[in-house]
Amino acid sequence: MTFTRRQMLQQGGAAALLAGLGQHALAQSGAPFETARFITGFAAGGTSDTLCRRTAVRMQPDYAKAMVVENRTGAGGQIAVTYVKDQPADGSTILQTPTSILTIYPHIYKKLPYEPLVDLAPVTVACQFDFGFAVGPAVPASVKSVPEFLEWAKANPAGANFGSPAAGSTPHFIGALLGKNVGVDLKHAAYRGTQPAMLDLLGGNVSSVSGPIGDITQHLPTGKVRILGVSGAKRSRFAPDVPTFEEQGIKNATHSEWFAFLLPAKASPEVVARANAAAKAALAQKDVIDGLATFGLETMSSTPAELTELIKKDTAKWGPIVKEVGFTAEG
């Protein structure tokens, strides 16, 4: 699927703001909202939160006079999705979410409180990124590769564990696939975002973390974190000295991910188009592109239809992978 990078859709002139207009009328007129919100299901300081905050600044004041970011954490991101689907569909509440909540969760939960393409209206892809697998002080300095870590974990069952930003997330499955590669049962610890997992890694409370590359690289200056491998098909430009999993002989864990923006399902085509234009314009700004790059995020954008097809494609892709790992969760 091809996405338009750094492409801006020209917005029409905003109608004059009339006293007493409600948010619905504002959305229909094209006038700026007094306040609009990005809702993310992950903690402040992580890549999801950073994407929202960087984009929000550039959507002011044309889309909204004030863009607020709300971190509604819990249930691996489900709380945020469930909240947004029930909000007014006028464009004033925008969900930011990673792929797994839309494409993996339907395979692992018997009952979800939402249906991705029934309860949500896709707006645009926002960025893509690879994952890193890092170890901390609990792992000997002599361990310098993923295969060496797996051998160490096999010999040290008490340390055979890894953290991820959420149960059922892409990095959760990557960690599980790494263990299955050599028959090691890596115990999984789910957190409310990668940053809490990284804090436990730094403290020696968990041996390793599977998470977005940018969430890991920001901790490298501490000298306590080592990235052993990355999940992309090629080396990440954000960690060029780190070999991919495939380079290290691991064939089943090559995955990248994307973040996207969505609205409540009842949003009209005009409301979706307006949000799409505003988000794409923000993502095309050099300061946003450069700022997100420091977190390992590569900006991109799409049409609503392209995002819809991407959700369908990735949902189909993850079905067999979930079955191979054998993970299920109570919905």
C-alpha positions in Angstrom: 0.0 0.0 0.0 1.3 3.4 -0.9 1.0 6.4 1.5 1.6 10.0 0.7 4.5 11.3 2.7 4.7 15.0 3.7 1.6 15.7 1.6 -0.7 18.5 2.5 -4.4 18.7 1.5 -5.4 22.4 1.2 -8.1 23.4 3.6 -10.8 25.8 2.6 -11.2 29.1 4.3 -12.6 28.8 7.8 -16.1 30.3 8.3 -16.4 33.2 10.7 -16.8 32.0 14.3 -20.4 33.0 15.4 -21.2 33.5 19.0 -23.2 30.8 20.6 -22.3 28.1 18.1 -21.9 24.6 19.6 -19.1 22.2 18.7 -21.3 20.4 16.1 -22.0 23.7 14.3 -18.3 24.6 14.4 -17.4 21.3 12.8 -19.9 21.8 10.0 -18.8 25.4 9.4 -15.1 24.7 9.3 -14.4 27.2 12.1 -11.9 26.2 14.7 -13.0 24.3 17.7 -12.5 26.1 21.0 -10.9 22.9 22.3 -10.2 19.5 20.6 -8.6 16.5 22.1 -6.2 13.7 21.2 -7.0 10.6 23.2 -4.2 8.0 23.6 -4.3 4.8 25.6 -0.7 5.0 26.7 1.3 6.8 29.3 2.9 10.3 29.0 6.5 10.3 27.8 6.2 7.4 25.4 6.0 7.4 21.6 2.2 7.5 21.4 2.0 10.5 23.7 4.8 12.2 21.9 3.1 11.8 18.5 -0.1 13.4 19.9 1.7 16.3 21.5 3.9 17.1 18.5 0.9 16.9 16.1 -1.4 18.8 18.4 0.9 21.9 18.5 0.7 22.1 14.7 -3.1 21.7 14.5 -3.5 24.9 16.5 -5.1 27.3 15.9 -6.7 26.4 12.5 -8.3 23.1 13.6 -8.7 24.1 17.3 -7.7 27.1 19.4 -6.5 24.6 21.9 -5.5 20.9 21.3 -5.4 18.9 24.5 -3.8 15.4 24.9 -5.5 13.0 27.3 -3.8 9.8 28.4 -6.6 7.3 29.2 -4.4 4.3 30.0 -5.4 0.8 30.9 -6.5 -2.5 29.3 -3.7 -2.3 26.8 -5.3 0.7 25.1 -8.9 -0.5 25.1 -10.0 2.1 27.5 -9.1 4.9 25.1 -10.8 3.2 22.2 -13.9 2.6 24.2 -14.0 6.1 25.4 -13.6 7.7 21.9 -16.2 5.6 20.2 -18.9 7.0 22.5 -17.9 10.7 22.0 -19.6 13.2 19.7 -18.6 12.5 16.1 -18.0 16.2 15.3 -14.2 15.9 15.0 -13.4 17.4 18.4 -12.2 14.0 19.9 -9.5 12.1 17.9 -8.2 8.7 18.9 -4.5 8.0 18.4 -3.7 4.2 18.5 -1.1 1.7 17.4 -2.0 -1.1 15.1 -2.3 -3.9 17.6 -5.4 -2.5 19.2 -7.2 -2.7 15.9 -5.7 -5.7 14.2 -4.4 -8.1 16.9 -6.8 -7.7 19.7 -9.8 -9.1 17.6 -7.8 -12.4 17.5 -7.0 -12.6 21.2 -10.1 -11.3 23.0 -13.3 -13.4 22.8 -15.2 -10.2 23.4 -13.9 -6.6 22.8 -15.9 -3.5 23.9 -15.5 -2.2 20.3 -15.3 -3.3 16.7 -12.5 -1.4 14.9 -14.2 -0.7 11.6 -17.7 -0.5 13.0 -17.1 1.9 15.9 -14.3 4.0 14.4 -13.8 6.1 11.3 -10.3 5.9 10.0 -8.7 9.3 9.4 -5.0 8.8 8.5 -1.9 6.8 9.2 0.5 9.1 11.2 3.9 7.3 11.4 5.6 3.9 11.3 8.4 2.5 13.3 10.4 -0.6 14.2 10.8 -2.3 17.6 13.9 -2.9 19.6 14.7 -5.7 22.0 16.8 -4.3 24.9 18.4 -5.7 28.0 19.4 -3.9 31.2 21.4 -4.4 34.4 19.9 -7.8 35.2 21.7 -9.3 32.2 25.5 -9.8 32.1 27.4 -7.4 29.9 28.9 -10.4 28.0 25.4 -10.9 26.4 25.6 -8.9 23.2 23.1 -10.4 20.8 19.6 -11.8 20.8 20.7 -15.5 20.5 23.1 -14.9 23.4 20.3 -13.5 25.5 18.1 -16.5 24.7 20.9 -18.9 25.6 21.4 -17.0 28.9 17.7 -17.0 29.5 17.6 -20.8 29.0 20.4 -21.2 31.5 18.9 -18.7 34.0 15.1 -19.4 34.1 14.6 -16.7 36.8 15.7 -14.1 34.4 13.9 -15.4 31.4 11.4 -12.6 31.1 10.6 -9.4 29.1 8.3 -6.4 29.4 6.2 -4.8 26.7 3.8 -1.9 26.6 0.7 -4.1 26.7 -0.5 -7.7 26.6 -1.5 -8.6 23.1 0.6 -5.8 21.6 3.0 -6.2 18.7 6.1 -6.0 20.9 4.5 -8.7 23.2 4.2 -11.0 20.2 7.7 -10.2 19.0 9.1 -11.1 22.5 7.1 -14.4 22.5 8.3 -15.2 19.0 11.9 -14.7 20.0 11.5 -17.2 22.8 9.8 -19.7 20.6 12.6 -19.5 18.1 14.9 -21.5 20.5 12.3 -23.1 22.7 12.7 -20.7 25.6 9.6 -19.7 27.6 10.1 -16.0 28.1 7.7 -14.8 30.8 5.8 -11.7 29.7 5.2 -8.7 31.9 2.6 -6.2 30.5 2.9 -2.5 31.4 0.8 0.6 30.7 3.2 1.8 28.0 6.8 1.2 27.3 8.2 3.8 29.6 7.0 2.1 32.8 8.6 -1.1 31.4 11.9 0.8 30.7 12.0 2.1 34.3 11.7 -1.5 35.6 14.4 -2.5 33.1 16.7 0.2 34.4 16.0 -0.9 38.0 16.8 -4.5 37.2 13.3 -5.7 37.9 12.8 -7.1 34.4 15.6 -8.6 32.3 14.5 -7.3 28.9 12.0 -5.1 27.1 10.4 -5.4 23.7 9.2 -2.0 22.6 9.3 0.9 20.0 12.8 1.7 19.1 12.4 5.3 20.1 11.2 4.4 23.6 14.5 2.5 24.1 17.1 4.8 22.4 16.2 7.7 24.7 17.5 5.6 27.6 20.9 4.7 26.0 22.7 7.7 27.6 22.2 6.1 31.0 24.7 3.4 30.0 22.4 0.8 31.6 20.5 -0.2 28.4 21.7 -2.3 25.4 19.7 -2.9 22.3 20.4 -6.4 21.0 18.2 -6.4 17.9 15.6 -4.6 15.9 12.5 -5.9 14.2 12.5 -4.2 10.8 13.3 -5.8 7.5 16.5 -3.7 7.5 18.5 -1.9 10.1 16.8 1.1 11.7 18.3 4.5 10.8 17.8 5.3 14.5 20.1 2.5 15.6 22.2 1.7 12.6 24.8 -0.4 14.5 22.2 -2.8 15.8 21.5 -5.9 13.6 18.0 -7.0 12.7 16.5 -10.1 14.2 16.8 -11.7 10.7 20.5 -10.9 10.5 20.9 -12.8 13.8 19.2 -15.9 12.3 15.7 -15.3 13.7 13.2 -15.6 10.8 9.8 -15.2 12.4 9.9 -11.8 14.2 10.3 -9.2 11.4 7.5 -6.7 12.0 7.1 -2.9 11.9 4.1 -1.0 13.2 2.1 2.2 12.5 0.2 4.7 14.5 -3.0 6.1 13.2 -5.7 8.7 14.0 -9.4 7.8 14.0 -12.7 9.4 14.9 -16.0 8.0 16.2 -17.8 6.0 13.5 -20.7 8.4 13.0 -18.4 11.2 11.9 -19.6 12.5 8.5 -17.3 12.3 5.4 -16.9 16.1 5.7 -15.7 15.9 9.3 -13.3 13.0 8.5 -11.9 15.0 5.5 -11.4 18.0 7.7 -9.5 16.0 10.4 -7.5 14.2 7.7 -6.4 17.5 6.1 -5.5 19.1 9.4 -3.5 16.0 10.6 -1.7 15.6 7.3 -0.7 19.3 7.3 0.7 19.0 10.8 2.6 15.8 10.0 4.1 17.5 7.0 5.8 20.2 9.0 9.6 19.9 9.3 9.7 20.4 13.0 7.2 17.6 13.5 9.1 15.3 11.2 12.4 16.0 12.9 11.0 16.0 16.4 9.3 12.6 15.9 12.5 11.2 14.4 14.2 11.8 17.7 11.8 9.2 19.1 12.3 6.7 16.2 9.1 7.6 14.4 9.0 8.1 10.7 6.1 10.3 9.7 3.7 9.3 6.9 0.1 9.9 6.0 -2.7 8.3 4.1 -6.3 8.8 2.9 -9.1 7.4 5.1 -9.7 4.7 2.5 -6.0 3.6 2.5 -6.0 3.3 6.3 -9.2 1.2 6.2 -7.5 -1.2 3.8 -4.4 -1.3 5.9 -6.5 -2.3 9.0 -8.1 -5.1 7.0 -4.8 -6.3 5.6 -3.0 -6.4 9.0 -6.0 -8.0 10.7 -5.7 -10.9 8.3 -1.9 -11.1 8.7 -2.0 -11.4 12.4 -4.5 -14.2 12.7 -2.0 -17.1 11.9 0.7 -15.4 14.1 -1.6 -15.3 17.1 -2.5 -18.9 16.6 1.2 -19.9 16.4 2.1 -18.1 19.7 -1.1 -19.4 21.3 -1.8 -16.3 23.4 -5.4 -15.5 24.3 -6.8 -13.0 26.8 -10.0 -12.6 28.6 -12.2 -10.0 27.1 
